């Protein structure tokens, strides 16, 4: 059944932090939506959309401004041949199954609709429509899309699931798996891990997964960032529990701070430049030494749009990962605007960290 997330109100288009917060909460309780729609409060096409989709059968989460809450109830009542009643100070459809403050759930034919009010700077009301456990996310490393399909297509048929592949960065695929009517998600994932040992992480949230694994093994992580400007640290610390494993991140944009804070050799900075494998290798070593952590990642590159050259064009990024036992540095060539190059750099660094210690991150 299709999952839809509807925003009703101009502020959801204009206020990106609020919108992103709602989407994160929705994905946790409601699951990944198949489609996201935006409607202005006075948009006449909203009624036509509700009428079409509810009669077709769907799961719908409608997030609205307070000013439109009762209007949505009136539209839903019209679509479902119902009327509105006053319950605990809220005007909502009479056949509402479950309701709490600023949130209610109705079911009609084969559809379920949860309407809730979202306001700036306020915790989102409870989402009452919850996802059935018929989908899952897993992550697959060091495989391409063609090879993945060749290995897993027959397995998917056996366990009656379908999967959709997204490349996060080169060498890191995300698989969204959906169960058919009689499918078995758990058995498919178990069989896939047996078929591709040391390549699959069965966790939806990789940042939280890293926190959990390093916490369990009593290991610490640090970072040295240049062109990413602290984005790796932000990616990790958005999750609860990061303080258990995160020592900190040194954002060393200038050569002087690379030298003074991380003990990067002045000679190597002069000979190879800040954007080089040699410098990034010393950045990872310096980050470990200054923090006494167990793992370090480092990034230095040219995010653009200026600063590139023929030898090192915009998108040139060197990324390193180091433990107390081993280290690696890779030369990447990313494309896109400045933010996309930075975001790809963050995710590639995460991938390198995971592959640095398979015993921890790819436990059976």
Kinemage of the C-alpha trace (Angstrom):
@kinemage 1
@onewidth
@group {chain A} dominant
@subgroup {mainchain}
@vectorlist {calphas} color= white
{ca unk a 1} P 0.000 0.000 0.000
{ca unk a 2} L 1.284 3.464 -0.891
{ca unk a 3} L 2.509 5.728 1.889
{ca unk a 4} L 2.028 9.448 1.463
{ca unk a 5} L 3.189 12.416 3.505
{ca unk a 6} L 1.216 15.626 2.920
{ca unk a 7} L 2.236 19.071 4.153
{ca unk a 8} L -0.579 21.630 4.194
{ca unk a 9} L 0.588 25.194 4.807
{ca unk a 10} L 3.054 27.642 3.310
{ca unk a 11} L 5.379 27.481 6.296
{ca unk a 12} L 6.395 23.890 5.576
{ca unk a 13} L 7.826 24.931 2.228
{ca unk a 14} L 9.643 27.929 3.721
{ca unk a 15} L 10.904 26.459 7.010
{ca unk a 16} L 13.402 23.729 6.105
{ca unk a 17} L 14.478 22.860 9.706
{ca unk a 18} L 10.845 22.321 10.746
{ca unk a 19} L 10.108 20.308 7.612
{ca unk a 20} L 13.192 18.119 8.052
{ca unk a 21} L 12.313 17.475 11.710
{ca unk a 22} L 8.830 16.314 10.715
{ca unk a 23} L 10.194 14.054 7.980
{ca unk a 24} L 12.633 12.416 10.416
{ca unk a 25} L 9.862 11.776 12.927
{ca unk a 26} L 7.553 10.469 10.216
{ca unk a 27} L 10.120 8.028 8.882
{ca unk a 28} L 10.692 6.603 12.371
{ca unk a 29} L 7.020 5.890 13.071
{ca unk a 30} L 5.341 5.843 9.674
{ca unk a 31} L 8.143 4.491 7.498
{ca unk a 32} L 9.687 5.906 4.351
{ca unk a 33} L 6.936 7.629 2.315
{ca unk a 34} L 6.512 6.746 -1.343
{ca unk a 35} L 5.540 10.343 -2.083
{ca unk a 36} L 5.686 13.737 -0.345
{ca unk a 37} L 3.227 16.476 -1.348
{ca unk a 38} L 3.002 20.165 -0.495
{ca unk a 39} L -0.268 22.104 -0.565
{ca unk a 40} L -0.965 25.716 0.247
{ca unk a 41} L -3.754 26.253 2.752
{ca unk a 42} L -6.111 27.543 0.057
{ca unk a 43} L -5.221 24.971 -2.601
{ca unk a 44} L -8.421 23.627 -4.146
{ca unk a 45} L -6.593 20.608 -5.556
{ca unk a 46} L -6.163 19.194 -2.035
{ca unk a 47} L -9.758 17.931 -1.938
{ca unk a 48} L -9.365 16.214 -5.327
{ca unk a 49} L -6.141 14.585 -4.154
{ca unk a 50} L -7.727 13.296 -0.936
{ca unk a 51} L -10.772 11.969 -2.766
{ca unk a 52} L -8.705 10.112 -5.362
{ca unk a 53} L -6.065 8.634 -3.052
{ca unk a 54} L -8.293 7.626 -0.138
{ca unk a 55} L -10.707 5.760 -2.408
{ca unk a 56} L -7.743 4.084 -4.154
{ca unk a 57} L -6.338 2.848 -0.844
{ca unk a 58} L -3.329 4.366 0.904
{ca unk a 59} L -1.700 5.224 4.214
{ca unk a 60} L -1.548 8.989 4.554
{ca unk a 61} L 0.045 11.271 7.126
{ca unk a 62} L -1.243 14.849 6.834
{ca unk a 63} L 0.787 17.515 8.637
{ca unk a 64} L -0.998 20.839 8.781
{ca unk a 65} L -0.744 24.289 10.283
{ca unk a 66} L -3.086 24.936 13.187
{ca unk a 67} L -5.175 27.280 11.030
{ca unk a 68} L -5.964 24.461 8.585
{ca unk a 69} L -6.623 21.638 11.078
{ca unk a 70} L -10.416 21.919 11.071
{ca unk a 71} L -10.486 22.506 7.299
{ca unk a 72} L -8.703 19.189 6.749
{ca unk a 73} L -11.281 17.497 8.982
{ca unk a 74} L -14.095 19.000 6.920
{ca unk a 75} L -12.521 17.783 3.651
{ca unk a 76} L -12.016 14.288 5.049
{ca unk a 77} L -15.590 14.188 6.311
{ca unk a 78} L -16.826 15.094 2.836
{ca unk a 79} L -14.651 12.440 1.179
{ca unk a 80} L -15.756 9.728 3.640
{ca unk a 81} L -19.435 10.811 3.905
{ca unk a 82} L -18.979 11.706 7.566
{ca unk a 83} L -19.553 14.789 9.694
{ca unk a 84} L -17.388 16.615 12.227
{ca unk a 85} L -17.923 16.558 15.986
{ca unk a 86} L -16.261 18.341 18.891
{ca unk a 87} L -14.068 16.047 20.995
{ca unk a 88} L -11.838 17.421 23.756
{ca unk a 89} L -11.786 20.816 22.106
{ca unk a 90} L -10.985 19.473 18.623
{ca unk a 91} L -13.344 19.514 15.653
{ca unk a 92} L -12.691 16.130 14.006
{ca unk a 93} L -14.572 13.503 11.914
{ca unk a 94} L -17.087 11.552 14.012
{ca unk a 95} L -15.704 8.179 12.933
{ca unk a 96} L -12.238 8.948 14.238
{ca unk a 97} L -10.770 5.745 15.694
{ca unk a 98} L -7.975 7.183 17.831
{ca unk a 99} L -7.186 10.735 18.832
{ca unk a 100} L -4.865 12.691 21.084
{ca unk a 101} L -4.157 16.382 21.420
{ca unk a 102} L -3.574 17.808 17.917
{ca unk a 103} L -3.564 14.355 16.259
{ca unk a 104} L -6.261 11.930 15.104
{ca unk a 105} L -6.521 8.773 13.003
{ca unk a 106} L -9.379 7.692 10.731
{ca unk a 107} L -9.788 4.573 8.620
{ca unk a 108} L -11.977 4.424 5.543
{ca unk a 109} L -12.319 1.415 3.248
{ca unk a 110} L -8.684 0.375 2.685
{ca unk a 111} L -7.110 3.682 3.720
{ca unk a 112} L -5.730 5.071 6.974
{ca unk a 113} L -5.279 8.812 7.486
{ca unk a 114} L -3.509 10.523 10.397
{ca unk a 115} L -3.900 14.302 10.668
{ca unk a 116} L -1.733 16.305 13.051
{ca unk a 117} L -0.804 19.905 13.757
{ca unk a 118} L 2.843 20.988 13.594
{ca unk a 119} L 4.090 24.289 14.975
{ca unk a 120} L 7.463 25.978 14.979
{ca unk a 121} L 9.655 25.245 17.982
{ca unk a 122} L 7.198 22.744 19.473
{ca unk a 123} L 7.493 18.965 19.791
{ca unk a 124} L 5.486 17.152 17.120
{ca unk a 125} L 2.258 15.515 18.376
{ca unk a 126} L 2.210 11.735 18.472
{ca unk a 127} L 2.019 10.001 15.110
{ca unk a 128} L -0.824 7.516 15.461
{ca unk a 129} L -0.410 5.631 12.198
{ca unk a 130} L 2.495 3.255 12.626
{ca unk a 131} L 4.374 1.269 10.044
{ca unk a 132} L 3.770 -2.444 9.798
{ca unk a 133} L 7.029 -4.348 9.786
{ca unk a 134} L 6.940 -4.931 6.060
{ca unk a 135} L 10.003 -2.950 5.034
{ca unk a 136} L 13.633 -2.653 6.085
{ca unk a 137} L 16.860 -0.900 5.163
{ca unk a 138} L 20.224 -2.610 4.845
{ca unk a 139} L 23.601 -1.374 3.625
{ca unk a 140} L 25.874 -3.237 1.249
{ca unk a 141} L 29.545 -2.432 0.729
{ca unk a 142} L 32.060 -3.111 -2.027
{ca unk a 143} L 29.393 -4.182 -4.506
{ca unk a 144} L 27.932 -2.495 -7.578
{ca unk a 145} L 24.267 -2.448 -8.524
{ca unk a 146} L 24.547 -5.035 -11.312
{ca unk a 147} L 26.459 -7.469 -9.129
{ca unk a 148} L 24.025 -6.980 -6.271
{ca unk a 149} L 21.023 -7.761 -8.449
{ca unk a 150} L 22.744 -10.843 -9.855
{ca unk a 151} L 23.407 -12.129 -6.340
{ca unk a 152} L 20.144 -11.234 -4.639
{ca unk a 153} L 17.361 -11.432 -7.263
{ca unk a 154} L 16.751 -15.156 -6.854
{ca unk a 155} L 16.941 -14.815 -3.069
{ca unk a 156} L 14.301 -12.087 -3.200
{ca unk a 157} L 12.000 -14.362 -5.181
{ca unk a 158} L 12.516 -17.198 -2.693
{ca unk a 159} L 11.526 -15.059 0.293
{ca unk a 160} L 8.903 -13.026 -1.600
{ca unk a 161} L 10.443 -9.602 -1.142
{ca unk a 162} L 11.423 -6.845 -3.553
{ca unk a 163} L 14.341 -4.474 -3.103
{ca unk a 164} L 15.279 -1.037 -4.396
{ca unk a 165} L 18.913 0.042 -4.669
{ca unk a 166} L 20.355 3.503 -4.045
{ca unk a 167} L 24.063 4.279 -4.277
{ca unk a 168} L 25.113 6.401 -1.302
{ca unk a 169} L 28.686 6.825 -2.579
{ca unk a 170} L 30.853 4.566 -4.701
{ca unk a 171} L 31.140 1.193 -2.977
{ca unk a 172} L 28.195 1.799 -0.626
{ca unk a 173} L 24.672 0.773 -1.622
{ca unk a 174} L 21.498 1.154 0.393
{ca unk a 175} L 18.795 -1.460 -0.154
{ca unk a 176} L 15.194 -0.707 0.761
{ca unk a 177} L 13.463 -4.057 1.085
{ca unk a 178} L 9.705 -4.494 0.972
{ca unk a 179} L 7.878 -7.674 1.841
{ca unk a 180} L 5.182 -9.049 -0.417
{ca unk a 181} L 2.021 -10.449 1.124
{ca unk a 182} L 3.636 -13.668 2.357
{ca unk a 183} L 7.228 -12.461 2.310
{ca unk a 184} L 9.806 -12.886 5.062
{ca unk a 185} L 12.108 -9.905 5.557
{ca unk a 186} L 14.153 -11.405 8.377
{ca unk a 187} L 14.949 -14.621 6.501
{ca unk a 188} L 15.906 -12.679 3.368
{ca unk a 189} L 18.353 -10.506 5.325
{ca unk a 190} L 19.850 -13.520 7.105
{ca unk a 191} L 20.321 -15.391 3.829
{ca unk a 192} L 21.809 -12.293 2.159
{ca unk a 193} L 24.378 -11.918 4.956
{ca unk a 194} L 25.338 -15.567 4.558
{ca unk a 195} L 25.649 -15.145 0.800
{ca unk a 196} L 27.705 -11.942 1.093
{ca unk a 197} L 29.684 -12.270 4.338
{ca unk a 198} L 31.458 -9.152 5.537
{ca unk a 199} L 29.574 -6.885 3.174
{ca unk a 200} L 26.162 -6.234 4.748
{ca unk a 201} L 25.160 -4.068 7.684
{ca unk a 202} L 21.526 -4.640 8.611
{ca unk a 203} L 20.770 -1.284 10.211
{ca unk a 204} L 18.680 1.614 8.977
{ca unk a 205} L 20.713 4.295 10.773
{ca unk a 206} L 24.465 3.965 10.151
{ca unk a 207} L 25.458 6.772 12.516
{ca unk a 208} L 23.577 5.128 15.378
{ca unk a 209} L 25.011 1.752 14.366
{ca unk a 210} L 28.571 3.115 14.642
{ca unk a 211} L 27.786 4.571 18.073
{ca unk a 212} L 26.361 1.263 19.279
{ca unk a 213} L 29.267 -0.814 17.975
{ca unk a 214} L 32.011 1.439 19.330
{ca unk a 215} L 30.202 1.757 22.662
{ca unk a 216} L 30.005 -2.026 22.931
{ca unk a 217} L 33.712 -2.422 22.168
{ca unk a 218} L 34.722 0.570 24.322
{ca unk a 219} L 36.382 2.359 21.401
{ca unk a 220} L 36.659 6.085 20.677
{ca unk a 221} L 36.535 8.057 17.429
{ca unk a 222} L 37.956 11.417 16.397
{ca unk a 223} L 38.178 13.468 13.207
{ca unk a 224} L 40.347 16.032 11.467
{ca unk a 225} L 38.376 18.008 8.897
{ca unk a 226} L 39.319 20.619 6.365
{ca unk a 227} L 36.954 21.011 3.392
{ca unk a 228} L 34.044 19.346 5.240
{ca unk a 229} L 34.179 22.017 7.951
{ca unk a 230} L 32.859 19.844 10.778
{ca unk a 231} L 30.158 18.054 8.806
{ca unk a 232} L 31.416 14.584 9.777
{ca unk a 233} L 31.168 15.508 13.439
{ca unk a 234} L 27.680 16.945 12.879
{ca unk a 235} L 26.613 13.775 11.035
{ca unk a 236} L 27.607 11.667 14.052
{ca unk a 237} L 26.546 13.912 16.916
{ca unk a 238} L 22.991 14.317 15.661
{ca unk a 239} L 22.428 10.890 17.251
{ca unk a 240} L 21.973 10.252 20.952
{ca unk a 241} L 24.868 8.399 22.564
{ca unk a 242} L 27.586 10.027 20.476
{ca unk a 243} L 29.275 11.285 23.646
{ca unk a 244} L 30.043 7.660 24.545
{ca unk a 245} L 32.422 7.270 21.624
{ca unk a 246} L 33.224 10.691 20.170
{ca unk a 247} L 36.371 12.480 21.316
{ca unk a 248} L 35.927 15.555 19.121
{ca unk a 249} L 36.809 16.981 15.720
{ca unk a 250} L 39.538 19.429 14.766
{ca unk a 251} L 38.497 21.664 11.871
{ca unk a 252} L 41.877 22.679 10.472
{ca unk a 253} L 41.218 24.836 7.441
{ca unk a 254} L 44.576 26.602 7.371
{ca unk a 255} L 48.006 25.057 6.891
{ca unk a 256} L 49.100 26.717 10.136
{ca unk a 257} L 46.515 24.800 12.169
{ca unk a 258} L 47.235 21.564 10.313
{ca unk a 259} L 50.813 22.020 11.431
{ca unk a 260} L 50.213 23.353 14.962
{ca unk a 261} L 47.230 21.227 16.006
{ca unk a 262} L 47.882 18.005 14.087
{ca unk a 263} L 51.690 18.083 13.726
{ca unk a 264} L 51.458 17.844 9.940
{ca unk a 265} L 54.951 18.302 8.497
{ca unk a 266} L 55.621 21.772 7.101
{ca unk a 267} L 57.834 20.125 4.517
{ca unk a 268} L 54.996 17.911 3.280
{ca unk a 269} L 52.589 20.836 3.206
{ca unk a 270} L 55.063 22.740 1.069
{ca unk a 271} L 55.951 19.829 -1.203
{ca unk a 272} L 52.538 18.188 -1.740
{ca unk a 273} L 50.018 20.836 -0.698
{ca unk a 274} L 47.211 20.609 1.851
{ca unk a 275} L 45.082 18.597 -0.582
{ca unk a 276} L 47.205 15.476 -0.828
{ca unk a 277} L 47.421 11.900 0.364
{ca unk a 278} L 50.613 12.649 2.272
{ca unk a 279} L 49.034 15.456 4.312
{ca unk a 280} L 45.789 13.582 5.001
{ca unk a 281} L 47.762 10.583 6.244
{ca unk a 282} L 49.511 12.828 8.751
{ca unk a 283} L 46.183 14.436 9.682
{ca unk a 284} L 44.783 11.049 10.725
{ca unk a 285} L 47.923 10.290 12.712
{ca unk a 286} L 47.847 13.675 14.401
{ca unk a 287} L 44.157 13.336 15.271
{ca unk a 288} L 44.823 9.996 16.972
{ca unk a 289} L 47.801 11.331 18.860
{ca unk a 290} L 46.136 14.470 20.162
{ca unk a 291} L 42.915 12.720 21.203
{ca unk a 292} L 44.078 9.248 22.312
{ca unk a 293} L 41.166 7.844 20.319
{ca unk a 294} L 41.113 4.405 18.661
{ca unk a 295} L 39.911 5.536 15.237
{ca unk a 296} L 40.365 8.712 13.211
{ca unk a 297} L 39.122 9.958 9.872
{ca unk a 298} L 40.451 12.994 8.030
{ca unk a 299} L 39.422 14.943 4.950
{ca unk a 300} L 41.108 17.625 2.858
{ca unk a 301} L 39.900 18.750 -0.539
{ca unk a 302} L 38.599 21.407 -2.886
{ca unk a 303} L 34.827 21.781 -2.532
{ca unk a 304} L 34.628 24.738 -4.922
{ca unk a 305} L 33.288 26.485 -6.777
{ca unk a 306} L 36.698 28.206 -6.760
{ca unk a 307} L 40.169 27.000 -5.858
{ca unk a 308} L 40.649 24.232 -8.401
{ca unk a 309} L 43.533 23.795 -10.832
{ca unk a 310} L 44.414 21.518 -13.728
{ca unk a 311} L 46.301 19.229 -11.371
{ca unk a 312} L 43.644 19.348 -8.631
{ca unk a 313} L 40.257 20.342 -10.052
{ca unk a 314} L 37.230 21.196 -7.944
{ca unk a 315} L 35.925 17.977 -6.406
{ca unk a 316} L 39.383 16.613 -5.632
{ca unk a 317} L 39.234 15.220 -2.103
{ca unk a 318} L 41.642 13.036 -0.137
{ca unk a 319} L 40.075 11.004 2.652
{ca unk a 320} L 41.905 8.982 5.279
{ca unk a 321} L 40.934 6.519 7.987
{ca unk a 322} L 43.228 5.169 10.678
{ca unk a 323} L 43.143 2.793 13.618
{ca unk a 324} L 46.006 1.846 15.888
{ca unk a 325} L 46.705 -1.120 13.610
{ca unk a 326} L 46.228 0.165 10.069
{ca unk a 327} L 45.501 3.184 7.918
{ca unk a 328} L 44.328 4.011 4.408
{ca unk a 329} L 44.006 7.112 2.244
{ca unk a 330} L 41.941 7.409 -0.925
{ca unk a 331} L 41.873 10.015 -3.692
{ca unk a 332} L 38.301 10.885 -4.678
{ca unk a 333} L 36.934 12.989 -7.514
{ca unk a 334} L 33.435 14.182 -6.668
{ca unk a 335} L 31.107 16.267 -8.817
{ca unk a 336} L 28.299 18.630 -7.920
{ca unk a 337} L 27.987 21.918 -6.091
{ca unk a 338} L 29.952 22.783 -2.954
{ca unk a 339} L 27.449 21.260 -0.517
{ca unk a 340} L 27.069 18.034 -2.473
{ca unk a 341} L 30.843 17.580 -2.696
{ca unk a 342} L 31.068 18.081 1.073
{ca unk a 343} L 28.235 15.646 1.733
{ca unk a 344} L 29.761 12.982 -0.509
{ca unk a 345} L 33.071 13.456 1.308
{ca unk a 346} L 31.390 12.863 4.664
{ca unk a 347} L 29.742 9.645 3.525
{ca unk a 348} L 32.886 8.348 1.838
{ca unk a 349} L 34.790 8.944 5.085
{ca unk a 350} L 32.125 6.981 6.977
{ca unk a 351} L 32.451 4.140 4.489
{ca unk a 352} L 36.224 4.063 4.944
{ca unk a 353} L 35.814 3.945 8.732
{ca unk a 354} L 33.455 0.972 8.501
{ca unk a 355} L 35.778 -0.942 6.178
{ca unk a 356} L 38.809 -0.206 8.352
{ca unk a 357} L 37.799 -2.716 11.041
{ca unk a 358} L 35.530 -5.473 9.804
{ca unk a 359} L 35.802 -7.372 13.083
{ca unk a 360} L 33.900 -4.582 14.829
{ca unk a 361} L 31.572 -3.271 12.144
{ca unk a 362} L 30.745 -6.487 10.267
{ca unk a 363} L 30.331 -8.897 13.142
{ca unk a 364} L 28.373 -12.040 12.384
